[in-house]
Amino acid sequence: MSFLLRVVLPDKPGSLGAVATALGNAGADILGVDVVERTDGQAVDDLTVELPPGRPPDVLITAAESMPGVQVESVRPYSGRLDTHRELELIDEIASDPAHGLQLLAEDVPRLFRAGWALIVARAGERSWRLAASSAAPQTRAGDLPWVPLSKAIVLEPEVHWVPDPWRELDTELAAAPFGPISAAQALVVGRPGGPAFRPSELGRLAHLAGIVTTVLGG
């Protein structure tokens, strides 16, 4: 299982290598590293690590903090490699061109989440429609989407949440997150043909991104 580990460590040569060695001795494989910030002689790094089945995440904290001056701020489940800079680049791009913000979001979300397509949908009464769509999104009328609005990001299950047939083709895994102002019935929908299924950590990322873009666009 993969985890995202945020550590605060001395900003000096060898510190990160020592942490990596300690994590390796605990059975963890490091999949990616991202520098969050450096200030006042300290560095804050995000590490994506994978543990063998049956190994509790507590071993990551124990291993990392066995190194002098190292503190673990958080450990949480995480799927995939770090895409932090790519998401920040998208947010900066949308902030620079808010008039095309919805389309920019729809086009870039599939790349960020290793998916096939994305849609931004809205609902009023018993009618739903798309506000923006990526180039590979299914060409179909949505019809009514009774699960909009959402209170949190979810995996869409066609047996429970009605979706148009083209959204289900090629064994597509579906996820959706609330999007736009609280008063708006809107959602960001992502389709991943052939899977894999969306993990809870990916739903968290999707909701976080949708929330930030809503703020950037003045929602």
MARNU-812515 format. One record per residue (C-alpha): residue in one letter; x, y, z. Coordinates in steps of 0.05 Angstrom, whole numbers, plus 5000, padded with zeros to 4 digits. Layout:
residues N
A|X|Y|Z
...
This chain:
residues 219
M|5000|5000|5000
S|5024|5070|4983
F|5028|5128|5032
L|5044|5202|5029
L|5093|5220|5084
R|5108|5293|5100
V|5173|5303|5139
V|5209|5363|5169
L|5284|5352|5169
P|5349|5392|5175
D|5364|5428|5109
K|5434|5400|5101
P|5468|5349|5055
G|5454|5277|5073
S|5391|5289|5114
L|5342|5263|5061
G|5389|5205|5044
A|5390|5184|5117
V|5314|5185|5121
A|5310|5145|5056
T|5358|5093|5084
A|5318|5088|5149
L|5253|5078|5110
G|5286|5026|5066
N|5309|4988|5127
A|5237|4988|5151
G|5215|4955|5086
A|5189|5017|5049
D|5203|5034|4976
I|5207|5108|4960
L|5168|5123|4896
G|5176|5199|4894
V|5200|5260|4931
D|5174|5331|4928
V|5205|5391|4964
V|5148|5431|4995
E|5191|5487|5025
R|5258|5506|5055
T|5263|5558|5110
D|5303|5573|5173
G|5350|5515|5163
Q|5294|5464|5155
A|5265|5429|5094
V|5195|5402|5088
D|5189|5343|5039
D|5132|5299|5015
L|5153|5228|5003
T|5110|5176|4967
V|5127|5109|4996
E|5100|5038|4988
L|5097|4987|5043
P|5089|4911|5035
P|5021|4882|5053
G|5013|4875|5128
R|5062|4929|5147
P|5028|4985|5188
P|5042|5057|5170
D|5067|5070|5241
V|5134|5038|5220
L|5144|5098|5173
I|5140|5147|5230
T|5186|5106|5275
A|5237|5098|5220
A|5238|5170|5197
E|5240|5199|5267
S|5298|5154|5286
M|5341|5204|5248
P|5365|5265|5288
G|5324|5328|5277
V|5270|5294|5235
Q|5195|5302|5250
V|5137|5269|5214
E|5079|5318|5203
S|5031|5269|5172
V|5022|5201|5140
R|4963|5186|5096
P|4944|5135|5043
Y|4963|5157|4973
S|4956|5126|4905
G|5006|5141|4850
R|5066|5186|4845
L|5068|5259|4865
D|5036|5307|4816
T|5039|5368|4861
H|5075|5414|4812
R|5030|5394|4755
E|4968|5412|4795
L|4999|5478|4816
E|5016|5493|4743
L|4943|5481|4724
I|4918|5526|4780
D|4966|5581|4758
E|4943|5573|4686
I|4870|5579|4706
A|4884|5640|4749
S|4918|5673|4689
D|4859|5657|4643
P|4796|5652|4685
A|4750|5662|4624
H|4772|5593|4600
G|4782|5563|4669
L|4728|5510|4663
Q|4755|5484|4597
L|4826|5485|4622
L|4805|5444|4683
A|4766|5393|4641
E|4824|5384|4593
D|4879|5375|4645
V|4844|5333|4699
P|4851|5268|4658
R|4926|5278|4654
L|4932|5292|4728
F|4891|5231|4748
R|4914|5183|4692
A|4843|5181|4667
G|4810|5182|4599
W|4764|5242|4603
A|4730|5294|4647
L|4666|5334|4647
I|4639|5392|4688
V|4564|5384|4694
A|4508|5427|4723
R|4436|5412|4743
A|4373|5453|4751
G|4306|5420|4767
E|4306|5354|4730
R|4353|5376|4674
S|4428|5368|4672
W|4479|5392|4621
R|4554|5400|4611
L|4591|5465|4624
A|4658|5440|4597
A|4688|5374|4573
S|4755|5346|4553
S|4766|5327|4481
A|4758|5252|4495
A|4694|5259|4536
P|4634|5219|4511
Q|4590|5258|4463
T|4522|5250|4494
R|4468|5288|4529
A|4473|5276|4603
G|4398|5275|4617
D|4381|5283|4690
L|4436|5269|4741
P|4397|5262|4806
W|4460|5255|4849
V|4479|5327|4834
P|4494|5367|4877
L|4545|5327|4918
S|4567|5339|4989
K|4634|5304|4978
A|4675|5268|4925
I|4648|5198|4909
V|4659|5138|4864
L|4599|5136|4817
E|4568|5067|4814
P|4521|5061|4754
E|4478|5012|4793
V|4466|5066|4845
H|4479|5132|4810
W|4446|5138|4742
V|4494|5158|4686
P|4487|5158|4610
D|4506|5092|4576
P|4567|5120|4540
W|4597|5138|4607
R|4598|5064|4624
E|4631|5038|4561
L|4698|5002|4564
D|4688|4985|4638
T|4699|5058|4655
E|4711|5075|4728
L|4676|5140|4748
A|4689|5191|4802
A|4656|5258|4817
A|4669|5317|4863
P|4629|5379|4882
F|4648|5439|4840
G|4630|5512|4840
P|4595|5556|4892
I|4556|5522|4948
S|4492|5549|4918
A|4507|5517|4850
A|4488|5445|4833
Q|4552|5428|4795
A|4602|5370|4794
L|4669|5351|4764
V|4664|5281|4734
V|4725|5239|4714
G|4723|5174|4673
R|4778|5122|4672
P|4764|5071|4618
G|4789|5002|4637
G|4804|5023|4709
P|4836|5019|4758
A|4783|5040|4808
F|4790|5108|4841
R|4821|5102|4910
P|4800|5145|4970
S|4865|5185|4965
E|4848|5202|4893
L|4779|5225|4912
G|4811|5271|4963
R|4857|5300|4911
L|4799|5311|4863
A|4757|5346|4915
H|4816|5389|4937
L|4832|5410|4865
A|4758|5426|4851
G|4755|5468|4914
I|4817|5508|4898
V|4794|5521|4826
T|4726|5543|4852
T|4761|5594|4897
V|4806|5617|4841
L|4746|5629|4796
G|4711|5668|4850
G|4661|5615|4871
